[in-house]
């Protein structure tokens, strides 16, 4: 329709491109699998998968556009196509998602299920489904194998399923026995009943589990943070590249030379200071800053303190304004850091703090950042007591475990606001930020 609207007829070059666009769509959907969603999938997940498909499709189409003589094709056409495609996709997903939820909540498109358990974890599944009728699950029966009346529960289960039109069986993994489970699974397949195994991990605090096969053996892969998912890593990395590039071009291109002259006139030594800091997976990297101290031999071991005699006059200004951190946007651009993340420490402090604070090393599951949740809440500068260290680590771990793109935007906004506030009791701008 977009082709016809723009040109009134199909011309050979555009007809060929139309074929390529459809092939590219098949490739993108095969890679991202946007239709592989469940009844319990949130609208955010549905929309995210659709956006990922559109992004993958745009990359494939524009790669063809650049390679195949761009003057032969209309950029207006491509923009019009993707604008209409995004609008139609968004509206369709929105209407379908909430329409099907509404229908299920009111008794349509439902699934009858039986829960087989000997402990309370599958019972938590029952409570969850009862609280969310929009998922369309009806718990018809709960079989507790510890009940003396359920000695032959497999045979009773089979009879009940056939008599009551059961669609799915939720089976506790603590009951798994190869011989009996194999027979039950064969029965389910023959009668078009789905089997679901419910993990009995009451201590589980991680976000997600993924089944992958190794030589035919199913293995559960633990996702401990949102950024374990490649698509979320891609979103964060693209944002880092775009944001850091904008800052470098629009701000650092003219501000850095001015600050460099001020530093050179203020004291002898280099303009930039580099230091080994702890990065993702506990690997060190060179972290760059503007030099704020006189050249000394303690920069890698001694943390800056209030009224530190090593800090130069211009260094006080740079630290109080956080301008000394600006070169770290180059660290972000090359991939050592992120715009938002736990602040990196010098190597010796990583060793010291890991011995003092529980679960300290877990903050290194992701890339360190120029700013972070702790900094946006006022915890900036010197870590001169145990309570400050613990609070920072708590905030860092909360961020690691609850990352989202909009969370990053919120932290950046709060950081900008905090820079214009007066220092609070949480910490000054002095120290190893």
Sine and cosine of phi, psi and omega as CSV:
sin_phi,cos_phi,sin_psi,cos_psi,sin_omega,cos_omega
0.00,0.00,-0.64,0.77,0.01,-1.00
-0.90,0.44,-0.67,0.74,0.04,-1.00
-0.86,0.51,-0.74,0.68,-0.06,-1.00
-0.92,0.39,-0.62,0.79,0.01,-1.00
-0.90,0.45,-0.62,0.78,-0.06,-1.00
-0.98,0.20,-0.68,0.73,-0.17,-0.99
-0.91,-0.42,-0.24,0.97,0.02,-1.00
0.99,0.17,-0.21,0.98,0.01,-1.00
-0.28,-0.96,0.28,-0.96,0.01,-1.00
-1.00,-0.03,0.87,-0.50,0.07,-1.00
-0.99,-0.14,0.49,-0.87,-0.09,-1.00
-0.77,0.64,-0.75,0.66,-0.01,-1.00
-0.87,0.49,-0.64,0.77,-0.03,-1.00
-0.97,0.24,-0.49,0.87,0.07,-1.00
-0.90,0.43,-0.66,0.76,0.04,-1.00
-0.91,0.41,-0.65,0.76,0.02,-1.00
-0.92,0.40,-0.57,0.82,0.05,-1.00
-0.88,0.48,-0.65,0.76,0.07,-1.00
-0.89,0.46,-0.70,0.71,0.00,-1.00
-0.89,0.46,-0.63,0.78,0.01,-1.00
-0.87,0.50,-0.65,0.76,0.01,-1.00
-0.94,0.34,-0.60,0.80,0.08,-1.00
-0.91,0.42,-0.67,0.74,0.02,-1.00
-0.88,0.47,-0.60,0.80,0.03,-1.00
-0.91,0.42,-0.65,0.76,0.03,-1.00
-0.89,0.46,-0.68,0.73,0.01,-1.00
-0.90,0.44,-0.71,0.71,-0.03,-1.00
-0.90,0.44,-0.69,0.72,-0.01,-1.00
-0.94,0.34,-0.51,0.86,0.04,-1.00
-0.93,0.37,-0.56,0.83,-0.02,-1.00
-0.98,0.19,-0.70,0.71,-0.09,-1.00
-1.00,0.03,-0.50,0.87,-0.01,-1.00
0.84,0.55,0.89,0.45,-0.04,-1.00
-0.95,0.32,-0.28,0.96,-0.03,-1.00
-1.00,-0.05,-0.03,1.00,0.00,-1.00
-1.00,0.04,0.95,0.31,-0.02,-1.00
-0.81,-0.58,0.35,-0.94,-0.04,-1.00
-0.92,-0.38,0.05,-1.00,0.02,-1.00
-0.89,0.45,-0.50,0.87,-0.07,-1.00
-1.00,-0.03,0.08,1.00,-0.01,-1.00
-0.92,0.39,0.69,-0.73,0.02,-1.00
-0.98,0.20,0.32,-0.95,0.03,-1.00
-0.89,0.45,-0.54,0.84,0.03,-1.00
-0.87,0.49,-0.69,0.73,0.00,-1.00
-0.92,0.39,-0.65,0.76,0.01,-1.00
-0.88,0.47,-0.73,0.68,-0.02,-1.00
-0.92,0.38,-0.62,0.78,-0.01,-1.00
-0.88,0.47,-0.68,0.73,0.00,-1.00
-0.91,0.42,-0.58,0.81,0.03,-1.00
-0.92,0.38,-0.66,0.75,0.03,-1.00
-0.90,0.43,-0.63,0.77,0.02,-1.00
-0.89,0.45,-0.61,0.79,0.06,-1.00
-0.90,0.44,-0.70,0.71,0.00,-1.00
-0.88,0.47,-0.66,0.75,0.01,-1.00
-0.90,0.43,-0.70,0.71,0.03,-1.00
-0.89,0.46,-0.64,0.77,0.00,-1.00
-0.92,0.40,-0.65,0.76,0.03,-1.00
-0.88,0.48,-0.67,0.74,0.02,-1.00
-0.88,0.47,-0.69,0.72,-0.01,-1.00
-0.91,0.41,-0.68,0.73,-0.04,-1.00
-0.94,0.35,-0.68,0.73,-0.02,-1.00
-0.95,0.32,-0.46,0.89,0.11,-0.99
-0.90,0.44,-0.66,0.75,0.06,-1.00
-0.92,0.39,-0.66,0.75,-0.03,-1.00
-0.87,0.50,-0.70,0.71,-0.01,-1.00
-0.94,0.34,-0.64,0.77,-0.07,-1.00
-0.95,0.32,-0.63,0.78,-0.10,-1.00
-0.99,-0.13,0.87,0.50,0.13,-0.99
0.77,0.64,1.00,0.06,-0.10,-0.99
-0.86,0.52,-0.40,0.92,-0.01,-1.00
-0.94,0.35,-0.22,0.98,0.00,-1.00
-0.98,0.18,-0.27,0.96,-0.11,-0.99
-0.83,-0.55,0.44,-0.90,-0.07,-1.00
-1.00,0.00,0.85,-0.53,0.09,-1.00
-0.92,0.38,-0.55,0.83,0.05,-1.00
-0.88,0.48,-0.61,0.79,0.03,-1.00
-0.89,0.46,-0.71,0.70,-0.01,-1.00
-0.91,0.42,-0.69,0.73,0.02,-1.00
-0.89,0.45,-0.67,0.74,0.02,-1.00
-0.91,0.42,-0.64,0.77,0.00,-1.00
-0.89,0.45,-0.73,0.68,-0.06,-1.00
-0.96,0.28,-0.52,0.85,0.08,-1.00
-0.90,0.44,-0.71,0.70,0.01,-1.00
-0.94,0.34,-0.61,0.79,0.00,-1.00
-0.91,0.42,-0.69,0.73,0.02,-1.00
-0.91,0.42,-0.68,0.73,-0.01,-1.00
-0.89,0.45,-0.73,0.68,-0.01,-1.00
-0.90,0.43,-0.68,0.73,-0.01,-1.00
-0.89,0.45,-0.71,0.71,-0.02,-1.00
-0.89,0.46,-0.74,0.68,-0.02,-1.00
-0.90,0.43,-0.65,0.76,0.01,-1.00
-0.89,0.45,-0.74,0.67,-0.01,-1.00
-0.88,0.47,-0.67,0.75,-0.01,-1.00
-0.89,0.46,-0.77,0.64,-0.05,-1.00
-0.92,0.40,-0.70,0.72,-0.03,-1.00
-0.91,0.42,-0.70,0.72,-0.06,-1.00
-0.86,0.50,-0.77,0.64,-0.07,-1.00
-0.98,0.21,-0.44,0.90,0.07,-1.00
-0.93,0.37,-0.69,0.72,-0.01,-1.00
-0.94,0.34,-0.56,0.83,0.06,-1.00
-0.90,0.43,-0.66,0.75,0.00,-1.00
-0.91,0.42,-0.68,0.73,-0.02,-1.00
-0.90,0.44,-0.69,0.72,0.00,-1.00
-0.91,0.41,-0.61,0.79,0.00,-1.00
-0.90,0.44,-0.44,0.90,-0.03,-1.00
-0.96,-0.27,0.43,0.90,0.20,-0.98
1.00,-0.05,0.15,0.99,0.02,-1.00
-0.96,-0.28,0.39,-0.92,0.06,-1.00
0.80,0.60,0.75,0.66,-0.06,-1.00
-0.98,-0.21,0.22,-0.98,0.04,-1.00
-0.78,-0.62,0.80,-0.60,0.09,-1.00
-1.00,0.10,0.75,-0.66,-0.04,-1.00
-0.75,-0.66,0.39,-0.92,0.12,-0.99
-0.84,-0.54,0.68,-0.73,0.04,-1.00
-0.95,-0.32,0.80,-0.60,0.04,-1.00
-0.92,-0.40,0.85,-0.53,-0.13,-0.99
-0.49,-0.87,0.30,-0.95,0.18,-0.98
-0.74,-0.67,0.11,0.99,0.05,-1.00
-0.58,-0.82,-0.25,-0.97,-0.17,-0.99
-1.00,-0.07,-0.12,0.99,-0.09,-1.00
-0.91,0.41,-0.76,0.65,0.10,-1.00
-0.88,0.48,-0.44,0.90,0.07,-1.00
-0.92,0.40,-0.51,0.86,0.10,-1.00
-0.92,0.40,-0.56,0.83,0.09,-1.00
-0.88,0.47,-0.68,0.74,0.03,-1.00
-0.88,0.48,-0.69,0.72,0.01,-1.00
-0.90,0.44,-0.65,0.76,0.00,-1.00
-0.88,0.47,-0.72,0.70,-0.02,-1.00
-0.92,0.38,-0.54,0.84,0.04,-1.00
-0.92,0.39,-0.53,0.85,0.00,-1.00
-0.98,0.18,-0.27,0.96,-0.06,-1.00
-0.79,-0.62,0.96,0.27,0.00,-1.00
-0.91,0.42,-0.30,0.95,0.00,-1.00
-0.92,0.38,-0.22,0.97,0.05,-1.00
-0.99,0.16,-0.24,0.97,0.12,-0.99
0.97,0.24,0.57,0.82,0.06,-1.00
-0.94,-0.34,0.73,-0.68,0.08,-1.00
-0.90,-0.45,0.90,-0.44,0.03,-1.00
-0.99,0.16,0.96,-0.26,-0.05,-1.00
-1.00,0.10,-0.49,0.87,-0.06,-1.00
-0.34,-0.94,0.59,-0.81,0.12,-0.99
-0.87,-0.49,0.86,-0.51,-0.01,-1.00
-0.96,-0.27,0.93,-0.37,0.06,-1.00
-0.99,-0.10,0.92,-0.38,-0.11,-0.99
-0.94,0.35,-0.25,0.97,0.04,-1.00
-0.98,0.19,-0.18,0.98,0.05,-1.00
-0.97,0.25,0.80,-0.60,-0.02,-1.00
-0.83,0.56,-0.42,0.91,-0.02,-1.00
-0.97,0.26,-0.17,0.99,-0.07,-1.00
-0.94,-0.34,0.69,0.73,-0.01,-1.00
-0.91,0.41,-0.67,0.74,0.01,-1.00
-0.97,-0.26,0.80,0.59,-0.17,-0.99
-0.92,0.39,-0.46,0.89,0.01,-1.00
-0.91,0.40,-0.71,0.71,0.01,-1.00
-0.93,0.37,-0.65,0.76,0.05,-1.00
-0.90,0.44,-0.61,0.79,0.00,-1.00
-0.90,0.44,-0.69,0.72,-0.01,-1.00
-0.88,0.48,-0.71,0.70,0.00,-1.00
-0.89,0.46,-0.69,0.72,-0.03,-1.00
-0.89,0.45,-0.66,0.75,-0.01,-1.00
-0.88,0.48,-0.68,0.74,-0.03,-1.00
-0.94,0.34,-0.57,0.82,-0.08,-1.00
-0.99,0.16,-0.37,0.93,-0.14,-0.99
-0.86,-0.51,0.26,0.97,0.08,-1.00
0.86,0.50,0.74,0.67,-0.02,-1.00
-0.97,0.24,0.71,-0.71,0.01,-1.00
-0.99,-0.11,-0.56,0.83,-0.08,-1.00
-0.60,-0.80,0.51,-0.86,0.07,-1.00
-0.88,-0.48,0.84,-0.54,0.10,-0.99
-0.99,-0.11,0.92,-0.40,-0.19,-0.98
-0.89,-0.47,0.82,-0.57,-0.01,-1.00
-0.91,0.41,0.76,-0.65,-0.02,-1.00
-0.92,0.40,-0.37,0.93,0.03,-1.00
-0.93,0.37,-0.23,0.97,0.00,-1.00
-1.00,-0.10,-0.04,1.00,-0.15,-0.99
-0.89,0.45,0.85,-0.52,0.15,-0.99
-0.72,-0.69,0.78,-0.62,-0.18,-0.98
-0.80,0.60,-0.77,0.64,-0.10,-0.99
-0.90,0.43,-0.76,0.65,-0.06,-1.00
-0.95,0.32,-0.62,0.78,-0.01,-1.00
-0.93,0.36,-0.62,0.79,0.02,-1.00
-0.87,0.49,-0.66,0.75,0.03,-1.00
-0.91,0.42,-0.65,0.76,0.01,-1.00
-0.92,0.39,-0.62,0.78,0.00,-1.00
-0.93,0.37,-0.60,0.80,0.07,-1.00
-0.89,0.45,-0.67,0.74,0.04,-1.00
-0.87,0.49,-0.70,0.71,-0.02,-1.00
-0.89,0.46,-0.68,0.73,-0.01,-1.00
-0.90,0.43,-0.66,0.75,-0.02,-1.00
-0.91,0.41,-0.44,0.90,-0.05,-1.00
-0.94,-0.34,0.30,0.95,0.07,-1.00
0.83,0.55,0.64,0.77,0.05,-1.00
-0.95,-0.31,0.74,-0.68,0.01,-1.00
-1.00,0.10,0.60,-0.80,0.06,-1.00
-0.95,-0.30,0.69,-0.72,0.11,-0.99
-0.79,-0.62,0.77,-0.64,0.05,-1.00
-0.99,-0.11,0.81,-0.58,-0.04,-1.00
-0.98,-0.17,0.86,-0.51,-0.02,-1.00
-0.95,0.32,0.66,-0.75,-0.01,-1.00
-0.98,-0.18,0.76,0.65,-0.02,-1.00
-0.98,-0.18,1.00,0.07,-0.05,-1.00
-0.93,0.37,-0.40,0.92,-0.05,-1.00
-1.00,0.03,0.04,1.00,-0.09,-1.00
-0.91,0.42,0.80,-0.61,0.07,-1.00
-0.84,-0.55,-0.05,1.00,-0.01,-1.00
-0.98,0.19,0.16,-0.99,-0.18,-0.98
-1.00,0.08,-0.55,0.83,-0.18,-0.98
-0.39,-0.92,0.42,-0.91,0.10,-1.00
-0.81,-0.58,0.63,-0.78,0.02,-1.00
-0.76,-0.65,0.74,-0.68,0.02,-1.00
-1.00,0.01,0.81,-0.58,0.13,-0.99
-0.77,-0.64,0.46,-0.89,-0.07,-1.00
-0.96,-0.28,0.71,-0.71,0.07,-1.00
-0.85,-0.53,0.98,-0.22,-0.05,-1.00
0.88,0.47,0.56,0.83,-0.01,-1.00
1.00,0.07,-0.08,1.00,-0.01,-1.00
-1.00,-0.09,0.86,-0.52,0.02,-1.00
-0.95,0.32,0.76,-0.65,0.00,-1.00
-0.79,-0.61,0.73,-0.68,0.03,-1.00
-1.00,0.09,0.84,-0.55,0.05,-1.00
-0.99,-0.16,0.82,-0.58,-0.06,-1.00
-1.00,0.00,0.83,-0.56,0.12,-0.99
-0.99,-0.13,0.95,-0.30,-0.08,-1.00
-1.00,0.04,-0.36,0.93,0.01,-1.00
-0.66,-0.75,0.38,-0.92,0.06,-1.00
-0.85,0.53,-0.55,0.84,-0.05,-1.00
-0.98,0.19,0.15,0.99,0.19,-0.98
-0.95,0.30,-0.37,0.93,-0.02,-1.00
-0.99,0.15,0.74,-0.67,-0.09,-1.00
-0.90,0.44,-0.56,0.83,-0.04,-1.00
-0.93,0.37,-0.57,0.82,0.04,-1.00
-0.96,0.29,-0.58,0.82,0.10,-0.99
-0.87,0.49,-0.65,0.76,0.01,-1.00
-0.90,0.44,-0.69,0.73,0.01,-1.00
-0.87,0.49,-0.72,0.70,-0.03,-1.00
-0.92,0.39,-0.64,0.77,-0.03,-1.00
-0.93,0.37,-0.67,0.75,0.03,-1.00
-0.88,0.48,-0.69,0.72,0.03,-1.00
-0.88,0.47,-0.68,0.73,0.01,-1.00
-0.86,0.51,-0.71,0.70,-0.02,-1.00
-0.90,0.44,-0.73,0.68,-0.03,-1.00
-0.90,0.43,-0.74,0.67,-0.07,-1.00
-0.91,0.41,-0.73,0.68,-0.02,-1.00
-0.91,0.41,-0.60,0.80,0.03,-1.00
-0.90,0.44,-0.67,0.74,0.02,-1.00
-0.89,0.46,-0.70,0.71,0.00,-1.00
-0.90,0.44,-0.68,0.74,-0.03,-1.00
-0.90,0.43,-0.69,0.72,-0.06,-1.00
-0.96,0.27,-0.70,0.71,-0.13,-0.99
-1.00,0.03,-0.42,0.91,-0.08,-1.00
-0.89,-0.45,-0.82,0.58,-0.09,-1.00
-0.93,0.37,-0.46,0.89,-0.06,-1.00
-0.86,0.50,-0.54,0.84,0.02,-1.00
-0.94,-0.34,-0.47,0.88,-0.05,-1.00
-0.98,0.21,-0.62,0.79,-0.04,-1.00
-0.86,0.51,-0.71,0.71,0.04,-1.00
-0.86,0.51,-0.62,0.79,0.02,-1.00
-0.90,0.43,-0.73,0.68,0.00,-1.00
-0.91,0.41,-0.58,0.82,0.02,-1.00
-0.89,0.46,-0.69,0.72,0.03,-1.00
-0.89,0.45,-0.68,0.73,0.00,-1.00
-0.88,0.47,-0.66,0.75,0.00,-1.00
-0.92,0.40,-0.68,0.73,-0.02,-1.00
-0.92,0.40,-0.60,0.80,0.03,-1.00
-0.96,0.29,-0.43,0.90,-0.07,-1.00
-0.98,0.19,-0.64,0.77,-0.06,-1.00
-0.34,-0.94,0.30,-0.95,0.02,-1.00
-0.98,0.22,0.54,-0.84,0.03,-1.00
0.76,-0.65,0.07,-1.00,-0.02,-1.00
-0.95,0.30,0.34,-0.94,0.05,-1.00
-0.96,0.29,-0.66,0.75,-0.07,-1.00
-0.98,-0.20,0.51,-0.86,0.08,-1.00
-0.86,-0.52,0.78,-0.62,0.04,-1.00
-0.87,-0.50,0.55,-0.83,-0.08,-1.00
-0.52,-0.86,0.59,-0.80,0.08,-1.00
-0.95,0.31,0.83,-0.56,0.03,-1.00
-0.83,-0.56,0.35,-0.94,0.00,-1.00
-0.99,0.13,0.80,-0.60,0.00,-1.00
-0.94,-0.35,-0.37,-0.93,-0.03,-1.00
-0.89,0.46,0.62,-0.79,0.00,-1.00
0.86,0.51,0.48,0.88,0.08,-1.00
0.91,0.42,0.41,0.91,0.06,-1.00
-0.99,-0.11,0.67,-0.74,-0.05,-1.00
-0.99,0.11,0.39,-0.92,0.07,-1.00
-0.53,-0.85,0.28,-0.96,0.05,-1.00
-0.99,0.11,0.90,-0.43,0.03,-1.00
-0.99,-0.15,0.76,-0.65,-0.08,-1.00
-0.96,-0.26,0.65,-0.76,0.08,-1.00
-0.62,-0.78,0.25,-0.97,0.22,-0.98
-0.98,0.20,0.67,-0.74,-0.05,-1.00
-0.92,0.39,0.79,-0.61,0.00,-1.00
-0.87,-0.49,0.00,1.00,-0.04,-1.00
-0.83,-0.56,0.36,-0.93,0.23,-0.97
-0.91,0.41,0.52,-0.85,0.01,-1.00
-0.85,0.52,0.81,-0.59,-0.04,-1.00
-0.54,-0.84,0.19,-0.98,-0.07,-1.00
-0.99,-0.10,0.08,1.00,-0.08,-1.00
-0.93,-0.38,0.17,0.99,-0.11,-0.99
-0.91,0.42,-0.44,0.90,-0.04,-1.00
-1.00,-0.08,-0.02,1.00,-0.06,-1.00
-0.78,-0.63,-0.49,0.87,-0.10,-0.99
-0.94,-0.33,0.82,-0.58,0.00,-1.00
-0.98,0.22,0.60,-0.80,0.05,-1.00
-0.91,0.40,0.59,-0.81,-0.02,-1.00
-0.80,-0.61,0.14,-0.99,0.05,-1.00
-0.87,0.50,0.72,-0.69,-0.01,-1.00
0.87,0.50,0.54,0.84,0.03,-1.00
-0.91,0.42,0.80,-0.60,-0.06,-1.00
-0.94,0.35,-0.24,0.97,-0.01,-1.00
-0.98,0.18,-0.31,0.95,-0.06,-1.00
-0.98,0.20,0.75,-0.67,0.00,-1.00
-0.98,0.22,0.28,-0.96,0.04,-1.00
-0.84,0.54,-0.73,0.68,0.03,-1.00
-0.94,0.35,-0.42,0.91,0.02,-1.00
-0.90,0.44,-0.59,0.80,0.04,-1.00
-0.88,0.47,-0.68,0.73,0.02,-1.00
-0.90,0.44,-0.70,0.71,-0.03,-1.00
-0.90,0.44,-0.64,0.77,-0.01,-1.00
-0.95,0.32,-0.69,0.72,-0.02,-1.00
-0.90,0.43,-0.50,0.87,0.00,-1.00
-1.00,-0.09,-0.09,1.00,-0.05,-1.00
0.90,0.44,0.27,0.96,0.04,-1.00
-0.93,0.36,-0.35,0.94,0.02,-1.00
-0.91,0.40,-0.29,0.96,-0.02,-1.00
-1.00,0.06,-0.15,0.99,-0.11,-0.99
-0.82,0.57,-0.64,0.77,0.01,-1.00
-0.86,0.51,-0.28,0.96,-0.01,-1.00
-0.94,0.34,-0.20,0.98,0.12,-0.99
-0.92,0.40,-0.43,0.90,0.12,-0.99
-0.95,0.31,-0.58,0.82,0.12,-0.99
-0.87,0.49,-0.61,0.79,0.03,-1.00
-0.92,0.39,-0.69,0.72,-0.06,-1.00
-0.89,0.46,-0.63,0.78,-0.02,-1.00
-0.99,0.10,-0.14,0.99,0.13,-0.99
0.98,-0.21,0.07,1.00,0.03,-1.00
-0.98,0.20,-0.47,0.88,-0.05,-1.00
-0.74,-0.67,0.10,-1.00,0.10,-1.00
-0.83,-0.55,0.29,-0.96,0.06,-1.00
-0.89,0.45,-0.67,0.74,-0.01,-1.00
-0.85,-0.52,0.72,-0.70,0.02,-1.00
0.19,-0.98,0.09,-1.00,0.07,-1.00
-0.87,0.48,0.66,-0.76,0.00,-1.00
-0.91,0.40,0.68,-0.74,0.00,-1.00
-0.98,0.21,0.60,-0.80,0.03,-1.00
-0.96,-0.29,0.40,-0.92,0.16,-0.99
-0.89,0.45,0.44,-0.90,-0.16,-0.99
-0.84,0.54,-0.66,0.75,-0.03,-1.00
-0.91,0.42,-0.61,0.79,0.02,-1.00
-0.93,0.38,-0.55,0.83,0.07,-1.00
-0.87,0.48,-0.67,0.74,0.03,-1.00
-0.91,0.42,-0.71,0.70,-0.05,-1.00
-0.92,0.39,-0.73,0.68,-0.08,-1.00
-0.93,0.36,-0.55,0.84,0.00,-1.00
-0.90,0.43,-0.45,0.89,0.04,-1.00
-0.99,0.13,-0.34,0.94,-0.07,-1.00
-0.99,-0.15,-0.53,0.85,-0.12,-0.99
-0.89,-0.46,0.78,-0.62,0.00,-1.00
-0.90,0.43,0.65,-0.76,0.08,-1.00
0.89,0.46,0.41,0.91,-0.03,-1.00
-0.89,0.46,-0.64,0.77,-0.09,-1.00
-0.93,0.37,-0.29,0.96,-0.01,-1.00
-0.90,0.43,-0.35,0.94,0.02,-1.00
-0.94,0.34,-0.21,0.98,-0.01,-1.00
-1.00,-0.07,0.27,0.96,0.07,-1.00
-0.95,0.32,-0.36,0.93,0.00,-1.00
-0.81,-0.59,0.13,-0.99,0.00,-1.00
-0.93,0.38,0.57,-0.82,0.10,-0.99
-0.94,0.34,0.29,-0.96,-0.09,-1.00
-0.80,-0.59,0.28,-0.96,0.11,-0.99
-0.93,0.36,-0.62,0.79,0.13,-0.99
-0.73,-0.68,0.20,-0.98,-0.02,-1.00
-0.44,-0.90,-0.01,-1.00,-0.01,-1.00
-0.88,0.48,-0.66,0.75,0.00,-1.00
-0.88,0.48,-0.69,0.73,-0.02,-1.00
-0.92,0.39,-0.61,0.79,0.00,-1.00
-0.93,0.37,-0.37,0.93,0.02,-1.00
-1.00,-0.07,0.08,1.00,0.09,-1.00
0.97,-0.23,-0.07,1.00,0.00,-1.00
-1.00,0.07,0.99,0.16,-0.01,-1.00
-0.83,-0.56,0.60,-0.80,0.13,-0.99
0.99,-0.12,-0.58,-0.81,-0.20,-0.98
-0.91,0.41,0.74,-0.67,0.10,-1.00
-0.99,-0.17,0.98,0.18,-0.16,-0.99
-0.99,-0.12,0.06,1.00,0.11,-0.99
-0.50,-0.87,0.31,-0.95,-0.11,-0.99
-0.90,0.43,-0.56,0.83,-0.06,-1.00
-0.92,0.40,-0.65,0.76,0.03,-1.00
-0.89,0.45,-0.66,0.75,0.01,-1.00
-0.88,0.48,-0.72,0.69,-0.02,-1.00
-0.90,0.45,-0.67,0.74,-0.01,-1.00
-0.90,0.43,-0.65,0.76,0.03,-1.00
-0.89,0.45,-0.71,0.70,-0.03,-1.00
-0.90,0.43,-0.64,0.77,0.04,-1.00
-0.86,0.51,-0.70,0.71,0.01,-1.00
-0.93,0.37,-0.63,0.77,0.04,-1.00
-0.88,0.48,-0.70,0.71,-0.03,-1.00
-0.93,0.36,-0.58,0.81,0.07,-1.00
-0.88,0.48,-0.67,0.74,0.03,-1.00
-0.90,0.43,-0.72,0.69,-0.02,-1.00
-0.85,0.53,-0.65,0.76,-0.08,-1.00
-1.00,0.07,-0.17,0.98,-0.08,-1.00
-0.75,-0.66,0.45,0.89,-0.06,-1.00
-0.86,0.50,0.59,-0.81,0.23,-0.97
-0.43,-0.90,0.32,-0.95,0.00,-1.00
-0.87,0.49,-0.68,0.73,-0.03,-1.00
-0.95,0.32,-0.44,0.90,0.11,-0.99
-0.90,0.44,-0.66,0.75,0.06,-1.00
-0.87,0.49,-0.71,0.70,0.00,-1.00
-0.88,0.48,-0.66,0.75,0.00,-1.00
-0.89,0.46,-0.69,0.72,-0.02,-1.00
-0.91,0.41,-0.66,0.75,0.04,-1.00
-0.87,0.49,-0.70,0.71,0.00,-1.00
-0.89,0.45,-0.69,0.72,0.00,-1.00
-0.92,0.40,-0.56,0.83,0.02,-1.00
-0.91,0.41,-0.70,0.71,0.02,-1.00
-0.87,0.50,-0.68,0.74,0.02,-1.00
-0.90,0.43,-0.67,0.74,-0.06,-1.00
-0.91,0.42,-0.45,0.90,0.00,-1.00
-0.92,0.39,-0.37,0.93,-0.01,-1.00
-0.99,-0.14,0.03,1.00,0.04,-1.00
-1.00,-0.02,0.34,-0.94,0.09,-1.00
-0.95,0.30,0.53,-0.85,0.04,-1.00
-0.84,0.54,0.64,-0.77,0.01,-1.00
-0.96,-0.30,-0.02,-1.00,-0.01,-1.00
-0.94,0.34,-0.15,0.99,-0.03,-1.00
-0.95,0.31,-0.35,0.93,-0.01,-1.00
0.48,-0.88,0.49,-0.87,0.00,-1.00
-1.00,-0.08,-0.11,-0.99,0.03,-1.00
-1.00,0.06,0.06,1.00,0.07,-1.00
-0.99,0.13,0.53,-0.85,0.13,-0.99
0.88,-0.47,-0.12,-0.99,-0.07,-1.00
-1.00,0.03,0.99,0.12,-0.04,-1.00
-0.96,0.27,0.00,0.00,0.00,0.00
